[in-house]
Each structure stands twice: as C-alpha cells, then as structure tokens.
Amino acid sequence: MKKSLLIILASCLSAATGLKVTAQTVSEDWLAENTFTQGIEGPVVGPDGTLYAVNFAREGTIGAVNNKNAAQLWLELPQGSTGNALRFAPDGTMLVADYTGHNILRIDPAQKTVSTLAHNPEMHQPNDIAVADNGFVYASDPNWTDNTGQLWLIKPDGATRLLESDMGTTNGIELSPDGHTLYVNESVQRIVWAYRVNADGSLDHKREFFRFTDYGLDGMSTDTQGNLYIARYGAGEIAVLTPQGELAQTIQLTGQHPTNITFGGPDGKRAFVTMQKRGTIESFSNALPGADWSKLQETAKQRR
C-alpha cells in the first residue's frame, strides 16, 4: 500500500469555514496501479456507495469500484463517445461529459441505458460538469490548441446556452452547496473564477476567487461547509480553499497528476482522487463530508 503524508500549509481556520485542520493524515492507493487506464477521470459516488470513474478497460468505458481493490467494467459508451466527467442529476440519472462526441449523455443506472441529453457541435469538448439542484448543468469547454475556453449551460430539456466565451482553458467546475456560486478554473492560466448564479441559470458578478503561481488546475469538489477542493495537476496535490478564497491546506498525494476528486464512504468523508498516468484512485479521510454526496443521499431518500 502506497501512502503519503498530508502536509498542512495553514495552521488554523476560522470557525466559520467549518473545516477542521489536523496535523497529518494519510493518502493511500484505493486500487492497484493501472487498474484503470492512464486516462482515468471523472470520479463520482452513487446513492448506494458505488464509486464510478471513466476509462476503465479502455477509452469510452466506465468502471465501478464497489470496495477497496474491487473494480470492474460497468458500461461501454456508444461508439465515438469518450467520457471525461461523471455526475448524478437530482432525478438519479448519471450524466457524462462526452468530450469526443460533444455531448452530455444521460445514463439510467438501473437499466444501463444511454441517451443523449444535449449535443452541440459548437462545443470543443465538453470537459467537466456541475449539476444544480434544479437539474441545470454547467459545463466547462476548453480548447487546448489555443489555450482558450467556453462555459455552457444545459437545461433539463437539453437546451444549450453559451454563457461565456474567450476564457482561458476552462477545466474544473463546481457549485457551492447552496447553489448560489459557480466556481470555474482555467487550468493553464491557474485562475479560479467565482460567479453569482441567478434563478434562470445565468451568471453575473464574475470575480477572481484565487490565483495560483504554478502547476495546472483540474477537477474540483466542495464539502458541506463550502470549502473547495482542487486537483493540482503536476503538483501531486489537492488544494483546499475556504469559501472566503483563502488557501486552507494542501493534501500531498503519491502521484503527480490528479485529475479530479469526489467524496463517498459510509459518512461521505472519504475523498477519492483519480490519478492520471498511475491509472489508480488515491483516497484519504476528510474532516467533512462532500456536498454532492450529502445531497445525493437526501434526494435518494425522497425518491424511495
């Protein structure tokens, strides 16, 4: 079992953040190296606790992890589709950012049937997605050839709307737990932006939330107190920002290329990080549960 120490960069946080900072903890391999392909991405935990990620046996697949060191092929996407991100919608369906088909795909987990929620050839990809409580989907859309990017809104009926163009390489994307703030990072430019979310899905009051001085930015996730966890590609770490935009801590990983992060486990406090090049998932115990995990548990109860 490979392990690495979590290094705390900040000694303390105010009580308002709700994030408990400990002296040290341990990151460990949840799966053996190369269980997934080197293109592993888009982790998400379902209502029953199953962990999913894309590109299990080869590109265009989704793998399921039922327990530590227990992964299997779960689903093959349609020909020409390659997943880069997974999220669950409020109705319990799984959404897939299909970057080669320029689609947002929708999967019925029980039947394993795949349909297209939205398709727009003007999308470069999409790369990553965040889902609001009303079912609105926000998608990052980088163009790696010229280091630019776009930001899209996809409504539950499949209608697409370009929210912003001429951005940097839009990559990680996440909503605050209350749904009032959307965070989008630009990987190459190393900037995290924050927007106010309006009732119709539109965005305004854009502001620079945090700027890093080195390494790339990838997928993001929030905990129940609104702290933002960012995969720092090339740095081999997860950076944690408070809702006030302050760097709270840095979690050092074994691998150097984390691509995304999600939360699960019995109490939602176990973090799972997909690791490109290593083809595995690293994991660590967190002080707070993930916001997506908590909401998914609530909506699952309501559907029963």
N, C-alpha and C positions, 0 to 999 in steps of 0.2 A: 504494500500500500504506500503510495507516494503522498507525502504530506508537506505542507509549507506553513510558515507562521503568518498570521495576520498582524501586520505592523500598523500600529495606531499613530497617525500623524498629528491628531489633535487630542489633547489630554482630557477634554471635557466638553460637553454640550449643555446648553441651557435646557431647563426642564420643558420648555415649550416645544422642543423638537421631538421629545419622547424617545429619542434614540439613546440607548444605554451603551456606553463605550467601555469595553473591557480591556484588560492588559494584553491578552493574547488569546487567540483561538487557533483552530487548525483547519486548513483546507485539505481535502482528500479526494482521491480518484473514486468516483461513484461507479465507473466502469473501467475495464481494462483498456489500455491504449488501442486505438484502431478498431474498436467495436463498431463505431460509425466510420464513414469516410472522413477525409480531411476537410470536407465542406460542411461539416455538421453546423447547424444553425437553428434558430427559432424555437427554443425550448418553451413548453407550456405544460401545465399540470391540469388534468381534467378533474371533474367533480368527484370521481372515485379514487383519486390519488395517483392515477397513471401519469407518468411523465412521457411526453412526446417530443421528438425533435426531427428535423428533416435530414434527408440524405443518409439513410441507414446503410443499406447494402450498396447503393449506387445513387447517383443523382436522380431526382424525380421520385423518391420514396419517402415515407415517413416511418420512423421506428418508434416502438413503445417500450418503455422501461417500467416494469412492474415492481421491481425491487432492486436492491443493490446487486450489481453484476448479473442482472437478468433482463436482457434486451432482445427484442425480436422485430422482424419486419411486420409492420401493421397494415400498410396500404401503399399501393403504387398509384401515383398520379397519372392522369391521362397523358398520352403521347404528346411531347412538346412542352409539357409543363414541368417546372422545377421550383420547388418551394424554397423560400428564404426566411419566412417568418410564419409563426402559428399563433393564433389567439382564439379564445372561446367567446362567442357572442352571448348576450343575455338569454337567448332562447335555447342555449345549449349546443348549438351547432359550432363546429370548428371552422375557422376562417384561415385561409392560406394566402400569403403574398406570393404569387406565381410570377417570378421575375423574367422568365423566358417567354411566357405566353401573354404577358401584360394583362394579367387577370387578378381579381380577387376571387378565389374559389371558396365554395361552401361545402362542408362535409357533414353528413348525418353520421355521428359516431356509432350509433346502434346498427345501422344498415350498411355503413361504409360506402355510401353512395356519394358521388362527387358531382356538383353542379357549378355553374358559373354565376356568381353574384354580380360581378361587374367586369367589363372588358373595355379598355380604351387604348387604341394604338398610339395615342399621343403620350402615353406613359413610357418612360425609359425602361422601367422595371415592372412593378414596384419592389421596394426593398424590405421595409418593415411596416408594421401596422399597430395602431392602438384603437381600442374599441370603447366607446362611451356607453353609459348606462341605457341610453335610448336607442342603441344599436348603430349609431353613426360610427363610421370607420374613418380614421385618419391614416394616410399612407405617405411615407417618405419615398422619394423617387430620384435617386442620384443618377447623374451621367458621368461615369468615371473617365470618359475620354477627354473631357474638358474641365473636370472638377466643378461642375455646376449641379444644380438640383431643383426639384419642384416639390410641392406639397399639395396633396389631394384630399378631398372629402368624398366619401362614398356613402350614400344613404341606404337604408334597409331595402328600398325598392330597386337598388342597383344603379341609380343615377349618380354620375360622377361630376365633380366640380373642381376645377383648378383653383386652389386657394392662393398660391404664391408660386412665382417662377423667379428665375435669375438669382437663386440662392446658391450657397456653396453646396458641397456634396452631402445633401440631406441623408441621414442614416438612422440612428436610433430615435425612437419616438415613443412618448408615454404621456398619459394623463395623470393629473393629481387625483387623489382619492375622491375628492368632492366634485371632480369633473369640470372645475372652473378654469383650470390652467392646462395648456398643452405645452409639453417640452419637446423640442426638436433639436438634435445636434447635427453639426456639419463636421464630418469626420476629418477631412483634410485640413480644414480651417481651424478645427479644435475649439469650436464655439458651441455652447448650449444656449438656445433661444427659448424664451417663455412667451406665450400668447394668452390673452384672455379669450375664453370660449363663450360664444353667445348661444342663445337658445336655438337659433336656426342652424347652428353648426359653423357659422362664420367665425373668423378670428380677428382680433384687433389688439391694440396696446402691446405690440411686439417690443420686447426688451432683451438686452443681453443678460442672461442669467449667470453664466460662468464662462471663463476663457482659460483653457489650458495652454501651457507653453511647450509641451512636447507630446509626441505619440498620438495615435489616432483614436477616434471615438467610435463605438459601435452600439449595440443594443442597450436598452435601459428598462428599468422597472422601479416601481415605488413600493414602499411599505405602507402600513395602515396610518402612520403618522405623517406621511407625505415626503419622507426622505427619498432622494433619487439615487439609484444605484446605476453606475455607468460602466460598461465593459470598455477597458482602455486597451485597444488593440496595439500590440507591440510592446506595451509596458508590462504585460502579465499581471494586471491588477484590476480590481473593482474599486472605483472611486465613489464615495458616498457624499452627496451634497444635501444640506438641510433645506427646508422649504424657503429659508431666507437667502439661499445661494452661497452658503459657506461650506468649505471643504471640511467634513467632519472626520473622515478616516479613509484609509486606503487598505484594501484587503489584498495581500500579495498571494498570487497563485503559483502553481508549479509550472504551467505552460506560459508562453509569452503572448498567445494570440486568442484571448477570449472574444467571443462574438456576440453573446447575449446572455441574459440572466433572467431567471424566474424563481418563484417560491412555491414550496409544497410541503410534503410531510404531514404527519398527523395534526400538527398545530399551525401549519403554514410558515413555520420559522426556519425551514431548511432551504437554503439557497442552492440552485443548480445553475452551473455556468457551462455553456458549450465552448469547447476548446478546439479551434481550427488547428490543423497540422497534426495535433495529437489524436484526433478522432475519438475524443472521450468527453465525459462530463465531470467536471470537478464540483465539489459540494462543500458547504460549510454551514454551521449552525448560526442563526442570526438572533438578535435580541427581540425583533418584532416580526410579525407575520406580513406576508406580501399583501398588497391591496387587492390585486386581481384575484388571488386565491380566496381571500375573505369574501369578496363579492360573489364569486362563483359558487361558494358554499351556500350563501344566502339564496341566490336565485334557484339553485338546485332544490333546496328545501321548498321553495314556493311552488315549484312545478310538480312536486310529489302529491 
